[in-house]
Each structure stands twice: as structure tokens, then as C-alpha cells.
Amino acid sequence: MQIAPARGKLGVLLVGLGAVATTTIAGVCAIRKGLAPPIGSLTQMGTVRLGKRTEGRSPKINDFVPLADLNDIVFGGWDIFQEDCYSAARTAGVLETAQLDKVRGELEAIRPMPAVFDQRYVKRLNGPNVKKGKNKRDLAEQLIADIRGFKEKHGCDRLVMVWTGSTEVYMKEAPVHASIATFEKGLEQSDDAIPSSMIYAYAALREGLPFANAAPNLTADVPAMLELAARTGAPVAGNDMKTGQTLMKTIIAPGLKARLLGVRGWYSTNILGNRDGEVLDDPESFKTKEESKKSALDYIFQPHLYPELYKDLCHVVRINYYPPRGDNKEGWDNIDLIGWLGYPMQLKINFLCRDSILAAPIVVDSALFLDLAKRAGMSGIQEWLSFYFKAPMHAREVYPEHDLFIQLMKLKNTLRHMQGEELITHLGREYYD
Ligand SMILES: NC(=O)c1ccc[n+]([C@@H]2O[C@H](COP(=O)([O-])OP(=O)(O)OC[C@H]3O[C@@H](n4cnc5c(N)ncnc54)[C@H](O)[C@@H]3O)[C@@H](O)[C@H]2O)c1
């Protein structure tokens, strides 16, 4: 596979400069200065085994495939609030002030461009830094002008866009999403089934930018967007980053399933006090999140293949907005298991995590891998990036792959494939024949 080199600067445009985005940006600035390690990032710390186990070849991923260097990234973005990235990071309250102060200059230089926003899609938010336009098409054109202006101003060679904005209200695919033609007509008529996030995705894809969706919104996961991505050669990935509780779920559930342990119930609850928690306190935004969070177990357990183990699974997910916790979410899971002869057991998980600390490396990795995909001529859904998402985008004719370990194998095999290395099947007969 021919991969163009990662020459020049890569602009990473983040829609929504909140907790996740500012933790990502401040983190990259700190890492560039050698002030902190990029823990959690496969592109920065991961390795990939090549050839046989006897060969001892395990290069770092970023030595193996030509990824953009963190030093070549320029960040920008949009938000409905005018605060620069330093103040926004202070508001988010994820990183310590002393740490932010070490990269304060870089953060203050990043000021959000006025957003495309409509409160009907995020009920709990409102802000002043919002574009006006005569219809949604006009707003999309304004975003395209922003993208071009940013590229020019910062001398970027390439750009990537990641939606790190709030979770929008639940929405199902509608006739307006069916094709580029219906969608563009819908933009002209400001169709209600086109939320703000879709206007950004449209602008990115029209410009051929890779696009990732870190939230559970429908956004780029509709036929019109995929048609556009194919036309402009843009890779896409999403939806909803797999971070706290769902990450644990997709680590533990494949293990239980591998040993054919039955599961009768999985009760998950969270307390969360950041702005994301506040947005998710609105039932319509929560519904979007709930759908995304609930899908993983059904696909991992395959109840149609193992009805006696998983058919009656009762899966409940709750998120409670609890301000004192800020970004330091706490999640509890109670899992009711059944073993040999049907005897019941229980497993309890109490995860005291930091939401944005888990999310930031995913934003970095998905931006860098999407840029790689673009340079490798890969467009449309990048299923190999399912590893990072709670509700992975997938071709209509296949079910999504949720098992974290299969996802990782798929990701690394894709890297091997890109570089013409042998794929690893884990068969391993050759060591014994
Ligand atoms: N671990 C995690 O933190 C995690 C995991 C998975 C998904 N997510 C999702 O990532 C998103 C961001 O999470 P967060 O914790 O940073 O939330 P946040 O509330 O701190 O940040 C979101 C930002 O988006 C802005 N925004 C909303 N609509 C916008 C629009 N139309 N245009 C521009 N800006 C807009 C808001 O003003 C806010 O600053 C949420 O949708 C969340 O559900 C987060």
C-alpha cells in the first residue's frame, strides 16, 4: 500500500473545547515539552509484533507506520463559549493549575471559532459564541470557510476534525439522511433532522477531512455522510469513545463469554459532576448515551448463539449528575453470573476513574490514525478503529465488533497490512511441526 509521508503540519480541529478537548490539547503540549508521559496512547507508546515470535521484532507503532509527529500538530476548534483553551481547561477542572500553567501560553493562543449551535439539540447548554446564518447550508459554508482559513493561517499541510462537543438529543436516521442530494436539500431547508454536529461533519467531509465522532450522536453515521466521504476520499470513525465503564465492560464480558459463564444481570451506575454529566442529565441526551452504552453486551454475548447463558440478561445503565465529583467519575457494576450447574455468583466493580484522562489519548490516536488512513488512500468507515469506540461504526451488512481484544488484533493487522507485513493469525503450528 502506498502511504504518502507525514510532511508538514497537521491541523487537528476539535468541535467543542470542553473537558476532553482541553485535556487532549494541554496533554499534547505537556508531552511535547517532555513534562509528562503519553500514557494510554497506542500511537505514542504501543508496539506491534512482526513476523514469528522467534524473530523478536516488535517496533514501536510510530516507528513502523508514518504517523504525524506530535510536534507537527496545530490545534484549533469551535465552542459556544468564548473562553480560550487555558480558561476552558480551568473551567473543566481536570488538570491541575500548576500543570496547565506550564503550557499556558500555547493554550491561551487557542481561541474557539464561533460555533454552529442550536439549543434544541443540547437542551442544557447555551452560549454566546454562535454563528448566525440564513439556513443550515449557509452555516455549513461558514464552517468550510473556517476550515480553509485555519489551514491557510497556520500553514497546515493536512487537517483532521474530531467532534468533542456535547452529546446531542437522541435521533434516528431520517429520509433527509439518505443521500448527499436529500441532505443538501435538507440543509437548504434547515431540516430539523440535521443537528449541529451533522453540519460540522458535512463541512469536514466536503473538504475531504478525516472525521471522528467522540460522542454518541448520529453525526456522520448516515448514508449521506458515507456517500460524501466516498466522494471526497475522507476516512471516518466513531461513535462515542470507549473510556470508563464501557471500557471495563468490553474487557470483562469477552472473558466471561470465553469461559461460557452465563450472565443474568449487569447493573451499571455512575456518578459524574462535569458539564458532560450536566448535559446527560437531560433525558433526551441521556437516551443517545444509553443506546450507545447498552449495545456492547448484546454483541459480545451473542444471545442468539448462547440462549441458555445470555438470553434473559437484564442490562441497566444509569448516569447520575452529581456536581461534587467533577470529572472524577465513579462507576459501580454489579454482575450476576451463573456457573456450572446453574450456580449463581456475583462480581462487583468499583471504578474511580477520570473521564477525560481516559478520553484524551483516544482523541490523539484517532486523529493520528485517521490522518494515516487518509494518506494511505483509505476512505469511509475505518472499522479497525473500533477499538476506541463504544458504538463502532460498521458496514450495514455486518454486526459491529465490540470485543476489545479482537478490535486490537484488527487494528494491528491493519497496520501490518498497510506496510506489507504478514498478518498474525495466532495459529502458531510452525513452532511444533
Ligand atoms: N470519557 C469521556 O470523557 C467521554 C467518553 C465518551 C464520550 N464522551 C463524549 O465526549 C463529548 C465531550 O465530553 P466533555 O467531557 O469534554 O464535555 P464538555 O461538556 O466538557 O465539553 C463539550 C463542549 O462542547 C461544546 N459544544 C456543545 N455543542 C457545540 C457545538 N454545536 N459547537 C461547538 N461546541 C459545542 C460545549 O460548549 C462544551 O464546551 C461528550 O459528548 C461526551 O459524552 C466523553
The ligand as an SDF file (V2000), in Angstrom:
LIG
                    3D

 44 48  0  0  0  0  0  0  0  0999 V2000
  -14.5150    9.8490   28.9270 N   0  0  0  0  0  0  0  0  0  0  0  0
  -15.1440   10.8690   28.4040 C   0  0  0  0  0  0  0  0  0  0  0  0
  -14.9520   11.9630   28.8320 O   0  0  0  0  0  0  0  0  0  0  0  0
  -16.0630   10.6430   27.2660 C   0  0  0  0  0  0  0  0  0  0  0  0
  -16.2210    9.3500   26.8030 C   0  0  0  0  0  0  0  0  0  0  0  0
  -17.0400    9.1240   25.7130 C   0  0  0  0  0  0  0  0  0  0  0  0
  -17.6790   10.1790   25.1150 C   0  0  0  0  0  0  0  0  0  0  0  0
  -17.5360   11.4320   25.6110 N   0  0  0  0  0  0  0  0  0  0  0  0
  -18.2740   12.4790   24.9430 C   0  0  0  0  0  0  0  0  0  0  0  0
  -17.3780   13.4810   24.5120 O   0  0  0  0  0  0  0  0  0  0  0  0
  -18.0760   14.7140   24.4780 C   0  0  0  0  0  0  0  0  0  0  0  0
  -17.2640   15.7640   25.2120 C   0  0  0  0  0  0  0  0  0  0  0  0
  -17.1780   15.4330   26.5960 O   0  0  0  0  0  0  0  0  0  0  0  0
  -16.6240   16.5220   27.6260 P   0  0  0  0  0  0  0  0  0  0  0  0
  -16.4980   15.8350   28.9250 O   0  0  0  0  0  0  0  0  0  0  0  0
  -15.4630   17.2250   27.0390 O   0  0  0  0  0  0  0  0  0  0  0  0
  -17.8740   17.5180   27.6970 O   0  0  0  0  0  0  0  0  0  0  0  0
  -17.8280   19.0930   27.9590 P   0  0  0  0  0  0  0  0  0  0  0  0
  -19.2240   19.4670   28.2850 O   0  0  0  0  0  0  0  0  0  0  0  0
  -16.7540   19.4370   28.9400 O   0  0  0  0  0  0  0  0  0  0  0  0
  -17.3810   19.6890   26.5620 O   0  0  0  0  0  0  0  0  0  0  0  0
  -18.2180   19.7620   25.4580 C   0  0  0  0  0  0  0  0  0  0  0  0
  -18.0180   21.1220   24.8450 C   0  0  0  0  0  0  0  0  0  0  0  0
  -18.7350   21.1430   23.6080 O   0  0  0  0  0  0  0  0  0  0  0  0
  -19.2660   22.4250   23.4390 C   0  0  0  0  0  0  0  0  0  0  0  0
  -20.3110   22.3480   22.4320 N   0  0  0  0  0  0  0  0  0  0  0  0
  -21.5300   21.7820   22.5250 C   0  0  0  0  0  0  0  0  0  0  0  0
  -22.1800   21.8820   21.3490 N   0  0  0  0  0  0  0  0  0  0  0  0
  -21.3470   22.5090   20.4960 C   0  0  0  0  0  0  0  0  0  0  0  0
  -21.4340   22.9100   19.1380 C   0  0  0  0  0  0  0  0  0  0  0  0
  -22.5380   22.6680   18.4290 N   0  0  0  0  0  0  0  0  0  0  0  0
  -20.3690   23.5270   18.5750 N   0  0  0  0  0  0  0  0  0  0  0  0
  -19.2470   23.7690   19.2900 C   0  0  0  0  0  0  0  0  0  0  0  0
  -19.1160   23.4320   20.5850 N   0  0  0  0  0  0  0  0  0  0  0  0
  -20.1490   22.8010   21.1730 C   0  0  0  0  0  0  0  0  0  0  0  0
  -19.7140   22.8150   24.8410 C   0  0  0  0  0  0  0  0  0  0  0  0
  -19.8590   24.2030   24.9650 O   0  0  0  0  0  0  0  0  0  0  0  0
  -18.5730   22.2670   25.6890 C   0  0  0  0  0  0  0  0  0  0  0  0
  -17.5670   23.2180   25.8980 O   0  0  0  0  0  0  0  0  0  0  0  0
  -19.4550   14.4610   25.0970 C   0  0  0  0  0  0  0  0  0  0  0  0
  -20.3790   14.2410   24.0870 O   0  0  0  0  0  0  0  0  0  0  0  0
  -19.2330   13.1870   25.8600 C   0  0  0  0  0  0  0  0  0  0  0  0
  -20.4300   12.4460   26.0310 O   0  0  0  0  0  0  0  0  0  0  0  0
  -16.7210   11.6760   26.6580 C   0  0  0  0  0  0  0  0  0  0  0  0
  1  2  1  0
  2  3  2  0
  2  4  1  0
  4  5  1  0
  4 44  2  0
  5  6  2  0
  6  7  1  0
  7  8  2  0
  8  9  1  0
  8 44  1  0
  9 10  1  0
  9 42  1  0
 10 11  1  0
 11 12  1  0
 11 40  1  0
 12 13  1  0
 13 14  1  0
 14 15  2  0
 14 16  1  0
 14 17  1  0
 17 18  1  0
 18 19  2  0
 18 20  1  0
 18 21  1  0
 21 22  1  0
 22 23  1  0
 23 24  1  0
 23 38  1  0
 24 25  1  0
 25 26  1  0
 25 36  1  0
 26 27  1  0
 26 35  1  0
 27 28  2  0
 28 29  1  0
 29 30  1  0
 29 35  2  0
 30 31  1  0
 30 32  2  0
 32 33  1  0
 33 34  2  0
 34 35  1  0
 36 37  1  0
 36 38  1  0
 38 39  1  0
 40 41  1  0
 40 42  1  0
 42 43  1  0
M  CHG  2   8   1  16  -1
M  END
$$$$
